[in-house]
Amino acid sequence: MNKKAFVTKEMIEKIVKDYPTPFHIYDEKGIRENAQAVKEAFAWNKGFKEYFAVKATPNPYLMQILKEYGCGCDCSSMTELMLSKAIGVKGSDIMFSSNETPAEEYAYAAKLGAIINLDDITHIDFLEGILGKLPETMSCRYNPGGVFTMSNGIMDNPGDAKYGFTTEQLFEGFRILKNKGVKNFGIHAFLASNTVTNEYYPILAKQLFEVAVRLKEETGADIRFINLSGGVGIPYQPGQTGNDIRAIGEGVKRVYEEVLVSAGMDDVAIYTEMGRFMMGPYGELVTKAIHEKHTHKEYIGVDACAVHLMRPAMYGAYHHITVLGKEDAPCSRKYDVVGSLCENNDKFAVDRMLPEIEKGDYLVIHDTGAHGFSMGYNYNGKLKSAELLLKENGEIQLIRRAETPKDYFATFDNLEIFKNLEKEFKKNTCQ
Ligand SMILES: *Cc1c(COP(=O)(O)O)cnc(C)c1O
């Protein structure tokens, strides 16, 4: 499949008059269509809920769109909980799936009535110590260890992952929780990341359903939900075929009937915590070519850097690039497309065949809608970009302004030196 940007050169030339590059832009129409498809794919399950993984794209405007489709929020920190509450998502519409959790975050999650998903057996006592009494509904994160294999060879390595209870601990944990008065139970597992195959959820679900049946038999726990978490991937590479959420929903339904329904557990809710699949393809980072450099290699220097999108630097991840206005031009040049950090891994593309790029060209870096802006940092004193929403009616809405030097220095505000910095903000028009 050819990858096409959802913005055009004409659109961007207009947008940059108000919002200079770089910025992330999100496609409302794409987000809505996909959220609707997810909802339909699991409509067979009465209790189904997608808890959007807030860490992927913690923007209240985007979270609010998903809320219209019945999505809750999967939170992993205090600020993500606060954000969810601020858009009116609370109670059991919040899943708190964190690890190495500070006491005050557990306390706040409990105050909001969130479902708490424990990462470790020792957290049972830790949580009880904070709350006095455990909530009636509790979930535990399961990590069976070993490797996770699928028929196309993709696998991940849960045995190497810091998360979750072992099988033994899960059974023991359920017994302890039950003795402490917990009434409703959930199981959660995240065993493989960015899976581009319709098989992942069904294989994971079967594994969890079988454990659920045994847990019910051996501990008497009333299992109310099974949380398949995230891990459903997107086709970052051209030529890759994306997941078919309908086929995934059907695959989960098949094993649900095979394992749970035949064990008399036909009222278990299915939960998901997708981040990447919900938002990834519907965000793009728009940046401008501002330099070209011909040394041992051919470089195009752009006005975005790893601060705006860390995945290529961090994981060597592939993000497709479209040169706007040159969509049909031959990819005749081999470039490294690089940002301005003093780090040689600050490269959006290495040895990438692209059309000939001239200074002033706009480049679209694809699939930045999840784990894009949110992973950003401030190395080299670089400021985070704005986030824009391309609305269904074609209008552009600013959903987060770009950082200014004042934001960057804000945490010095109780120090004497801040006065000098403030003078600079006043003098400096770029504030
Ligand atoms: C990161 C994360 C997710 C979302 O993962 P995606 O790969 O974006 O779907 C869901 N649940 C938990 C606990 C996570 O840590």
The ligand as a MOL file (V3000), in Angstrom:
LIG
                    3D

  0  0  0     0  0            999 V3000
M  V30 BEGIN CTAB
M  V30 COUNTS 15 15 0 0 0
M  V30 BEGIN ATOM
M  V30 1 C 1.6920 1.7030 26.3980 0
M  V30 2 C 0.5490 0.9650 26.9710 0
M  V30 3 C -0.6320 0.7830 26.2460 0
M  V30 4 C -0.8050 1.2440 24.8290 0
M  V30 5 O 0.0260 0.5730 23.9670 0
M  V30 6 P -0.0940 0.7270 22.3780 0
M  V30 7 O 1.0020 -0.0930 21.8630 0
M  V30 8 O 0.0280 2.1640 22.0900 0
M  V30 9 O -1.4330 0.1980 22.0000 0
M  V30 10 C -1.6700 0.1370 26.8760 0
M  V30 11 N -1.5720 -0.3170 28.1420 0
M  V30 12 C -0.4530 -0.1710 28.8710 0
M  V30 13 C -0.4170 -0.6670 30.2640 0
M  V30 14 C 0.6410 0.4620 28.3080 0
M  V30 15 O 1.7590 0.6060 29.0180 0
M  V30 END ATOM
M  V30 BEGIN BOND
M  V30 1 1 1 2
M  V30 2 1 2 3
M  V30 3 2 2 14
M  V30 4 1 3 4
M  V30 5 2 3 10
M  V30 6 1 4 5
M  V30 7 1 5 6
M  V30 8 2 6 7
M  V30 9 1 6 8
M  V30 10 1 6 9
M  V30 11 1 10 11
M  V30 12 2 11 12
M  V30 13 1 12 13
M  V30 14 1 12 14
M  V30 15 1 14 15
M  V30 END BOND
M  V30 END CTAB
M  END
